[in-house]
């Protein structure tokens, strides 16, 4: 009993919280290494791991993250006959973390995916398993020198309500007081708060950081938060920088849109596009921020990412190497490489271009969907095998008339791919908001005859697949 209590004590971290008494909101939190390590650990988590963690009840209810949650669930529901190998589903639902050796040392570690067994087959496939305990040490990526967490042992920090992490110096406090127009120190109340791993406190903060602009206030005072609403009109608004679509490397996708609302209903896509959106699950959050130049529209996550960039590795972070790995996390070679080679248990830089065009080159490392399969992808990235029955049923569920739809074959290059990735973080209309002005020109309306032709073709594909399945039985 004493040993159990001692172990529980290890996982308790005390925070000094400064509260604006008038608004009853957190002004800032003063913390040492353990809490900041946990926050920076968010950047190492893959999008698939985040979707899984926030879908569980903890001290607060389960939440959904944009279209990532529905994408994750549709992968879980997808029959394995549509995947290249049996291992693919495990890779996508429990993707590896390149910073596992670091995360294991954190007192508030929530990364629960480790190698299930030290076998050649598992290492070659690169998939992990959700574990309650570590069976054997996970091999370290060769380019990482193992250090004790992310920030230095004796460093202390100021963390704002929106998760900006600053050095614990007088200037940081002055900045926050001025920002919130607080001139009287008597207006600030000090509280002490303890958080533990066992009570899932860090998972609560992860949920709130993905859905709220005031996660610390919502966590400490158990306030009901309202998820942030995001509006997108076109790709220019997404601040994708100077990224341009490569005319020589694009994917073709047939998209069906409702004419009256201009909302994309679903897309008919082959394995190249499916592999691309499936690969989102394997992307580390920090790597996504790097590709989006630090602007993901998840304000609190953006602040964490900028904090890593602003903190000195000489004074606050463990090393320059740690700083680089947090701001540009690596991805498991089994789904990050495009060179066709076997890299064992190595990790490589994340490149969106490899994920987008893995199905069009000789590499087998990025292929998840099987062969000649065709799929239906809804606006919130639910992926199902193409079926006339499913398409008609889906339109009926949305109360959309077949006379109110139009189609177009669109080209998706790097810029469009980044746009879909970005909006999937915050929107349940990832295709509508992500593709934006791609559809401003050239839409081809079609009437009942064209609709029926599409239905007949889809029906024939569906019948053929059912017949093949019956024959194999």
C-alpha positions in Angstrom: 0.0 0.0 0.0 2.8 2.4 0.9 4.5 1.6 -2.4 1.4 2.4 -4.3 0.9 5.7 -2.5 4.6 6.6 -3.2 4.1 5.8 -6.9 1.0 8.0 -7.0 3.0 10.8 -5.4 5.5 10.8 -8.3 2.8 11.8 -10.7 1.5 14.8 -8.8 2.5 18.1 -10.2 1.7 21.4 -8.4 0.8 24.5 -10.3 0.7 28.0 -9.0 -2.3 29.7 -10.6 -3.0 33.4 -10.8 -6.7 34.3 -11.3 -8.3 37.5 -12.3 -10.9 37.8 -9.6 -13.2 40.1 -11.5 -13.6 37.8 -14.6 -12.8 34.5 -12.7 -10.4 33.5 -15.4 -6.8 32.3 -15.3 -4.4 35.0 -15.9 -1.4 32.7 -16.0 0.1 29.6 -14.4 3.6 29.3 -12.9 5.1 25.9 -13.4 8.3 23.9 -13.5 9.6 21.3 -15.9 7.0 18.5 -15.6 3.9 20.5 -16.7 5.6 22.2 -19.6 7.1 18.9 -20.7 3.5 17.5 -20.8 2.3 20.5 -22.9 5.2 20.3 -25.4 4.5 16.5 -25.6 1.3 17.4 -27.4 3.4 18.4 -30.4 4.9 14.9 -30.6 1.5 13.1 -30.8 0.2 11.9 -34.1 -3.2 13.1 -35.3 -4.5 9.6 -35.0 -3.4 9.3 -31.4 -5.0 12.6 -30.6 -8.3 11.6 -32.2 -8.2 8.4 -30.1 -7.4 10.1 -26.8 -10.0 12.9 -27.0 -12.7 10.4 -28.0 -12.5 8.9 -24.5 -14.4 10.2 -21.5 -12.1 11.6 -18.8 -13.0 14.3 -16.3 -14.7 16.0 -19.2 -16.8 14.5 -21.9 -15.3 13.1 -25.2 -14.8 15.7 -27.9 -14.4 15.7 -31.6 -11.5 17.3 -33.5 -12.6 18.7 -36.8 -12.9 15.9 -39.4 -10.1 13.9 -37.9 -12.4 12.1 -35.4 -14.8 10.9 -38.1 -11.9 9.9 -40.4 -10.4 7.9 -37.5 -13.7 6.1 -36.8 -14.3 5.3 -40.4 -10.8 3.6 -40.6 -11.7 1.6 -37.5 -15.0 0.5 -39.1 -13.5 -0.2 -42.6 -13.3 -3.9 -43.5 -9.7 -5.0 -43.8 -10.4 -6.5 -47.3 -10.0 -2.9 -48.6 -6.6 -2.4 -47.0 -3.3 -3.4 -48.5 -2.2 -5.5 -45.5 -3.6 -6.7 -42.1 -1.1 -4.3 -40.5 -2.4 -1.2 -42.1 -5.3 -0.7 -39.8 -3.0 -1.0 -36.7 -0.6 1.5 -38.2 -3.3 4.0 -38.8 -5.2 3.6 -35.5 -2.1 3.3 -33.3 0.7 5.2 -35.1 4.2 5.4 -33.7 5.7 8.5 -32.0 9.2 9.4 -33.0 9.7 10.9 -29.6 8.7 7.8 -27.6 12.0 7.6 -25.7 11.5 11.1 -24.5 7.8 10.8 -23.7 8.3 7.6 -21.6 10.3 9.7 -19.1 7.6 12.4 -18.7 5.9 12.3 -15.3 2.6 13.3 -17.1 3.1 11.2 -20.3 -0.1 10.5 -22.2 1.5 8.9 -25.2 0.1 5.3 -24.9 1.4 3.8 -28.1 4.5 1.6 -27.9 5.8 -1.4 -29.8 3.7 -4.3 -28.7 6.5 -6.9 -29.3 10.1 -6.7 -30.3 9.6 -8.8 -33.4 10.9 -8.4 -36.9 7.5 -8.4 -38.5 6.2 -5.6 -36.2 9.3 -3.6 -36.7 9.1 -3.8 -40.4 5.5 -2.8 -40.4 6.2 -0.1 -37.9 3.0 -0.4 -36.0 2.4 -0.1 -32.3 -0.2 -1.1 -29.8 -2.0 0.8 -27.1 -0.5 -0.5 -23.9 -1.0 -0.1 -20.2 2.6 -1.1 -19.5 5.8 -1.2 -21.6 6.9 -4.8 -22.4 10.3 -3.9 -23.7 12.2 -0.6 -24.4 11.2 0.8 -27.8 14.3 1.3 -30.0 15.5 4.9 -30.2 15.6 6.7 -33.5 19.2 6.8 -34.5 19.2 10.5 -34.9 18.0 11.2 -31.4 20.2 11.5 -28.3 18.1 10.6 -25.4 17.6 13.4 -22.9 15.4 13.8 -19.9 12.3 15.4 -21.4 12.1 18.6 -23.3 13.0 21.5 -20.9 15.8 21.8 -18.4 15.3 20.4 -14.9 15.4 23.7 -12.9 13.7 26.0 -15.4 10.4 27.6 -14.5 7.8 29.1 -16.8 4.8 31.3 -17.1 1.9 29.7 -19.1 -0.9 32.0 -20.3 -4.5 30.8 -20.5 -4.1 30.2 -24.2 -0.9 28.1 -23.7 1.8 30.6 -24.6 4.8 29.3 -22.6 7.2 32.1 -21.5 10.3 32.3 -19.2 9.4 33.0 -15.6 10.8 36.5 -15.6 9.2 39.8 -14.5 8.8 40.9 -18.1 6.4 38.0 -18.9 4.2 38.9 -15.9 4.1 42.6 -16.9 3.2 41.6 -20.4 0.2 39.5 -19.3 -1.0 42.2 -16.8 -0.9 44.8 -19.5 -2.6 42.5 -22.0 -5.5 42.0 -19.7 -5.5 45.6 -18.4 -4.9 44.7 -14.8 -3.2 47.5 -12.9 -4.0 46.5 -9.3 -2.3 43.4 -7.9 -5.1 43.0 -5.4 -7.3 42.1 -8.4 -5.3 38.9 -8.7 -6.0 35.8 -6.6 -3.4 33.0 -6.1 -4.4 29.4 -6.1 -2.6 26.1 -5.9 -3.7 23.2 -8.2 -2.4 19.7 -8.3 -2.7 17.6 -11.5 -1.9 13.9 -11.9 -1.5 11.4 -14.6 -3.9 8.9 -13.1 -6.8 11.4 -13.0 -6.4 12.1 -16.7 -5.8 15.8 -16.1 -3.4 16.1 -19.1 -5.9 14.4 -21.4 -8.5 17.0 -20.3 -6.1 19.8 -21.1 -5.4 18.2 -24.5 -9.1 18.1 -25.3 -9.5 21.7 -24.3 -6.4 22.9 -26.2 -8.0 21.5 -29.4 -11.4 23.0 -28.8 -11.1 26.1 -26.6 -9.3 29.5 -26.5 -9.1 29.3 -22.7 -8.1 25.7 -21.8 -6.6 26.5 -18.4 -9.6 28.4 -17.2 -12.0 25.7 -18.5 -9.9 23.0 -16.9 -9.3 24.6 -13.5 -12.8 25.9 -13.0 -14.5 23.1 -14.9 -16.3 25.6 -17.0 -18.4 24.5 -19.9 -16.6 25.8 -23.0 -18.0 26.5 -26.4 -15.9 25.1 -29.3 -14.3 27.7 -31.4 -16.1 28.3 -34.7 -13.9 28.6 -37.8 -15.0 30.2 -41.1 -13.3 29.6 -44.4 -14.1 31.2 -47.7 -11.2 30.2 -49.9 -7.6 29.0 -49.9 -6.2 32.5 -49.7 -7.7 32.9 -46.3 -6.0 29.8 -45.1 -2.6 31.5 -45.2 -0.7 28.7 -47.0 2.1 31.0 -48.0 3.6 30.8 -51.4 2.8 27.1 -51.9 1.7 26.3 -55.4 0.1 23.2 -56.9 2.5 21.2 -58.9 0.8 20.8 -62.3 2.8 17.6 -63.0 1.8 15.9 -59.8 -1.9 16.0 -59.0 -4.7 13.6 -58.0 -8.0 13.5 -59.8 -11.1 13.2 -57.7 -14.8 13.4 -58.7 -16.7 15.6 -56.4 -20.5 15.9 -55.9 -21.8 19.2 -54.6 -25.2 20.5 -53.6 -26.1 23.4 -56.0 -28.3 25.4 -53.6 -25.8 25.5 -50.7 -22.5 25.0 -52.6 -21.6 22.4 -50.0 -19.6 19.3 -51.1 -21.6 16.2 -50.3 -19.1 13.6 -51.1 -16.2 12.6 -53.4 -15.5 9.5 -55.4 -11.9 8.7 -55.1 -9.3 6.0 -55.9 -6.5 4.7 -53.7 -4.2 7.7 -54.2 -6.5 10.2 -52.5 -7.5 7.6 -49.9 -3.9 6.9 -49.0 -3.3 10.7 -48.7 -6.1 11.4 -46.2 -5.4 8.1 -44.3 -1.9 9.3 -43.9 -3.1 12.3 -41.8 -3.5 9.8 -38.9 0.3 9.3 -38.9 1.3 12.9 -39.0 2.8 14.3 -35.7 1.1 17.5 -34.7 4.3 19.5 -34.6 5.1 18.3 -38.1 1.7 19.5 -39.3 2.4 22.9 -37.7 5.7 23.0 -39.5 4.1 22.4 -42.9 1.5 25.1 -42.1 4.2 27.5 -41.0 2.9 27.6 -37.5 -0.7 28.6 -38.4 -3.2 25.8 -38.0 -6.2 27.8 -36.7 -5.9 25.9 -33.4 -4.9 28.9 -31.5 -3.6 27.2 -28.4 -1.6 24.6 -30.3 -0.2 27.4 -32.5 0.9 29.2 -29.3 2.7 26.0 -28.0 4.5 25.7 -31.3 5.6 29.3 -31.3 6.8 29.0 -27.7 9.2 26.2 -28.7 10.6 28.5 -31.4 11.0 31.4 -29.0 12.6 29.5 -26.0 16.4 29.4 -25.9 18.0 25.9 -26.0 20.8 27.2 -23.9 18.7 28.3 -21.0 15.3 26.6 -21.2 15.1 23.7 -23.7 17.3 20.6 -23.2 19.2 21.1 -26.4 19.0 22.5 -29.9 18.3 18.9 -31.0 15.2 18.7 -28.9 14.1 22.1 -30.2 14.3 20.9 -33.8 12.6 17.6 -33.0 9.7 19.4 -31.3 9.3 21.9 -34.1 9.8 19.3 -36.9 8.9 15.9 -35.5 9.9 12.9 -37.6 7.4 10.3 -38.9 7.8 6.5 -38.9 9.6 5.5 -42.0 7.0 2.9 -42.7 4.6 5.7 -43.7 6.8 8.7 -44.2 9.3 7.6 -46.8 8.9 7.7 -50.5 12.2 6.1 -51.6 10.9 2.5 -51.6 13.6 1.3 -49.1 13.3 -0.5 -45.8 14.4 1.6 -42.9 13.8 -0.8 -40.0 12.7 1.2 -37.0 14.0 4.5 -38.3 12.1 7.8 -38.5 12.3 10.3 -41.3 11.3 14.0 -41.9 7.6 14.4 -42.8 6.9 15.4 -46.4 3.4 15.9 -47.6 4.5 15.3 -51.1 5.4 11.7 -50.2 2.0 11.1 -48.6 0.1 12.6 -51.5 1.8 10.5 -54.3 2.8 7.3 -52.5 0.3 5.3 -54.7 1.8 6.7 -57.9 5.4 5.6 -57.3 7.2 2.3 -56.6 7.1 2.7 -52.8 5.0 0.3 -50.8 5.6 2.3 -47.6 2.7 4.7 -47.9 0.1 2.4 -49.4 -2.9 1.7 -47.2 -5.9 1.2 -49.5 -5.9 -1.9 -51.8 -5.4 -1.9 -55.5 -8.3 -0.9 -57.7 -10.7 -0.1 -54.9 -12.9 3.0 -55.2 -14.2 4.8 -52.2 -16.8 7.4 -51.2 -15.5 10.2 -49.0 -18.0 12.5 -47.2 -17.4 16.2 -46.4 -16.2 15.2 -42.9 -13.8 12.6 -44.3 -15.8 9.4 -43.5 -14.4 6.8 -45.9 -16.5 3.9 -47.1 -16.3 1.6 -50.2 -18.2 3.0 -53.2 -21.8 1.8 -53.3 -24.9 3.0 -55.1 -27.0 2.1 -52.1 -24.7 4.0 -49.7 -24.7 7.1 -52.0 -28.5 7.2 -52.3 -28.9 6.6 -48.6 -26.5 9.3 -47.8 -28.3 11.8 -50.0 -31.6 10.8 -48.4 -30.2 11.3 -44.9 -29.2 14.8 -45.9 -32.6 15.4 -47.5 -30.9 16.4 -50.7 -32.7 16.0 -54.0 -30.9 14.4 -56.9 -31.9 17.4 -59.0 -30.0 19.7 -56.6 -26.5 18.1 -57.2 -23.7 18.8 -59.6 -20.3 17.1 -60.2 -16.9 17.9 -61.3 -13.5 16.1 -61.6 -11.0 18.2 -59.7 -7.3 18.2 -59.6 -5.7 18.1 -56.1 -2.1 19.2 -55.8 0.1 20.3 -53.0 -1.7 23.5 -52.1 -5.1 21.8 -52.2 -3.7 18.9 -50.1 -2.4 21.3 -47.4 -5.7 23.1 -47.4 -7.7 19.9 -46.8 -5.2 18.9 -44.0 -5.5 22.3 -42.3 -9.3 22.4 -42.4 -9.6 18.8 -41.2 -8.1 20.0 -37.9 -11.0 22.4 -37.1 -13.9 21.8 -39.5 -16.4 19.0 -40.1 -16.6 20.2 -43.7 -13.0 19.5 -44.6 -13.7 19.1 -48.3 -16.0 22.1 -48.7 -13.7 24.5 -46.7 -10.5 22.9 -47.8 -11.1 23.0 -51.5 -12.7 26.5 -51.4 -12.2 28.4 -54.6 -11.3 25.3 -56.6 -15.0 25.2 -57.5 -15.6 28.9 -58.3 -15.4 28.2 -62.0 -16.3 25.4 -64.4 -18.9 23.4 -62.5 -20.9 21.2 -64.7 -24.5 20.8 -63.6 -26.2 17.5 -64.5 -29.8 16.4 -64.6 -31.6 13.2 -63.7 -30.3 11.2 -66.6 -26.7 11.8 -65.6 -27.5 11.0 -62.0 -29.1 7.7 -63.0 -26.1 6.9 -65.1 -23.8 7.3 -62.1 -26.1 5.3 -59.9 -26.2 2.4 -62.5 -22.4 2.4 -62.8 -22.0 2.4 -59.0 -24.6 -0.4 -58.8 -22.7 -2.5 -61.3 -19.5 -2.1 -59.3 -21.3 -3.0 -56.1 -23.0 -6.1 -57.6 -19.6 -7.2 -59.1 -18.0 -6.9 -55.7 -20.7 -8.8 -54.0 -20.6 -11.6 -56.6 -16.8 -11.9 -56.2 -17.2 -12.1 -52.4 -19.8 -14.8 -52.8 -17.6 -16.8 -55.3 -14.7 -16.6 -52.9 -16.8 -18.0 -50.1 
